[in-house]
Amino acid sequence: MPKFQKIIHALATLFFIAMLCFFSSCQYDVFSSDPNLRLSFSTDTINFGLSITTVPSSTRRVVVHNRNNNALRISEIGLAGGANSPFRMNVNGRTSENNRFSNIEISARDSMFIFVNVRVESLGQDLPFFIEDHIFFNTNGNMQQVVLETYGQDVEFLNALTFQNDSTLTAARPYVIFGNMIVPAELTLTLEPGTRLFFHNNANLIVWGNLIAEGTAEKPIEMRGDRFDSRQSGILFPFPVPYNFIAGQWGGVYLLGNGTHRMKHVNMNSGQVGIFLSADAQHIPSLEQMPSLELSNSRIHNFLLYGLVAQDANLIVANTEISNSGSYTVFLNGGSHTFVHTTIANFFNVGMSIQTRSRNSTHPAVMIENMNRTAPMQTVFLNSVIAGSATTEFSLATRFPAEFDGIFRNTYIKRSPLEFPQFSDIRWYERNDTVFRSAALNLRLNEYFNFEPDSVSPLLQLADPAISFATEFERFNLRFDLNGNDRTESERPAAGAFEWRAAIKDE
């Protein structure tokens, strides 16, 4: 075939393809008026959880599907509350003052997006209040809806606050904290039972004076981030993950200076650092000069860096869970430290932090460091648990381990045995140990970390009752575990903060 004929043939082929594409693109949708054809939705209810009044929520998405073989014209999409609804929506990139949209077309086997958020006005009341509305869809007279719901909560906003006097925060309303909340030296901040502190991104509680945060089992004190929505599903998790499950939402609690601190029935989670306790001194202080903290019946959980750091500080931890951190869960360096009936567990993994990073597996759950220091140091672990996902979860870094001033008794420790005189009645890790009920996050099974002992756990009857009911620990009421279960009902208590109790899956 001559060259010019090949060119003409190629051009004719391209012209034919172009015309075919043109006529295909000009085919108009045929809209059905059949009232039996229905839309389907990615969800039938959007729950925004708790919405802080006057603060717009994050945006949620609804996918509207037309799974029919014919195009549909939706006569009206709107909010039942109309212009007065606290909810606002965007339909196919459009907004409306009265939250109404007309004649929305959706092709056969196609879908569209609706984005919704909420801004709740203050009612001037302490208790949360329920708000509900719904998106309605009118398609050929066929009415369908997606429910929208939230709880509004009036709060007190504290922005970069430095206290000028001894102060008390109450349980009447939650506090939303922006920036740093600072307690100067010589002053005392008291948190009443039931106080709720919701910290914004990078906000911290910094105490140079004294902190008294004593809740009760019925009214614990809560410290957490201020986001109540969820991170959308993705590769790591097939379901939305509440931001309250994700570390790094706020800063932490820094107890600096030489204050005296008590924290009882305090639940803290999902910041960068849980509690950082450290002396403020140019020289290394004596034990009498160091700051002190009594931490009891509390839960310090899911922090991006550390759960608890005590540096040149005196510390007593009783009946408490300290769990899941990106680095050391407990770091001790200088001072007197006593842990009794404490569960320290680190199963932090990828997807649990704002940066979606996994833990540093070279950092054990408990790190005791006594290197190149002249500060006195004493460490005691009694009736406790040290466990996690790493091969070794306990490290003692000291020049002369056999001479270290420490007592470790009736405790489970995940690592190879240490043959030093400070360790007695220790249950060292064995390969097939099943320690806890659940050491994982699995939203598909509605499962979240539960560090109570498993029914076959090596923690069962490991504790020494004489320690549990010793006079020196009476003020912590160790007769009852962190869940309120009576330790005297067992022949010997379990090590850690929890007793074993039969659950549905164990029966």
Stockholm file with secondary structure:
# STOCKHOLM 1.0

chainA/1-507         MPKFQKIIHALATLFFIAMLCFFSSCQYDVFSSDPNLRLSFSTDTINFGLSITTVPSSTRRVVVHNRNNNALRISEIGLAGGANSPFRMNVNGRTSENNRFSNIEISARDSMFIFVNVRVESLGQDLPFFIEDHIFFNTNGNMQQVVLETYGQDVEFLNALTFQNDSTLTAARPYVIFGNMIVPAELTLTLEPGTRLFFHNNANLIVWGNLIAEGTAEKPIEMRGDRFDSRQSGILFPFPVPYNFIAGQWGGVYLLGNGTHRMKHVNMNSGQVGIFLSADAQHIPSLEQMPSLELSNSRIHNFLLYGLVAQDANLIVANTEISNSGSYTVFLNGGSHTFVHTTIANFFNVGMSIQTRSRNSTHPAVMIENMNRTAPMQTVFLNSVIAGSATTEFSLATRFPAEFDGIFRNTYIKRSPLEFPQFSDIRWYERNDTVFRSAALNLRLNEYFNFEPDSVSPLLQLADPAISFATEFERFNLRFDLNGNDRTESERPAAGAFEWRAAIKDE
#=GR chainA/1-507 SS CCHHHHHHHHHHHHHHHHHHHHHHHTCCCCBCCCTTCCCEESCSEEEEEEEETTSCCCCEEEEEEECSSSBEEEEEEEETTGGGCSEEEEETTBCCTTSEEEEEEECTTEEEEEEEEECCCCCSCSSCEEEEEEEEEEETTEEEEEEEEEEEECCEEEESCBCSSCEEECSSSCEEEESEEEECTTCEEEECTTCEEEECTTCEEEESSEEEEECCSSSCEEEEESCCSEECCCSSCSSCEEGGGSBCSSCCEEECTTCEEEEESEEEESSSEEEEEECCCSSCCCGGGSCEEEEESCEEEEESSEEEEEESCEEEEESCEEEEESSCSEEEESEEEEEESCEEEECCCTTSBTTCCCCCTTSCSEEEEESSCCSCEEEEEESCEEEESSSCCEEEEESCGGGCCEEEESCEECSSCCCCTTEESCEECCTTCCCEEECSCBGGGTBCCEEEECTTCTTTTCSCHHHHTCGGGGGGCTTBCTTSCBGGGSSSCCSSSCCCCCCGGGC
#=GC SS_cons         CCHHHHHHHHHHHHHHHHHHHHHHHTCCCCBCCCTTCCCEESCSEEEEEEEETTSCCCCEEEEEEECSSSBEEEEEEEETTGGGCSEEEEETTBCCTTSEEEEEEECTTEEEEEEEEECCCCCSCSSCEEEEEEEEEEETTEEEEEEEEEEEECCEEEESCBCSSCEEECSSSCEEEESEEEECTTCEEEECTTCEEEECTTCEEEESSEEEEECCSSSCEEEEESCCSEECCCSSCSSCEEGGGSBCSSCCEEECTTCEEEEESEEEESSSEEEEEECCCSSCCCGGGSCEEEEESCEEEEESSEEEEEESCEEEEESCEEEEESSCSEEEESEEEEEESCEEEECCCTTSBTTCCCCCTTSCSEEEEESSCCSCEEEEEESCEEEESSSCCEEEEESCGGGCCEEEESCEECSSCCCCTTEESCEECCTTCCCEEECSCBGGGTBCCEEEECTTCTTTTCSCHHHHTCGGGGGGCTTBCTTSCBGGGSSSCCSSSCCCCCCGGGC
//
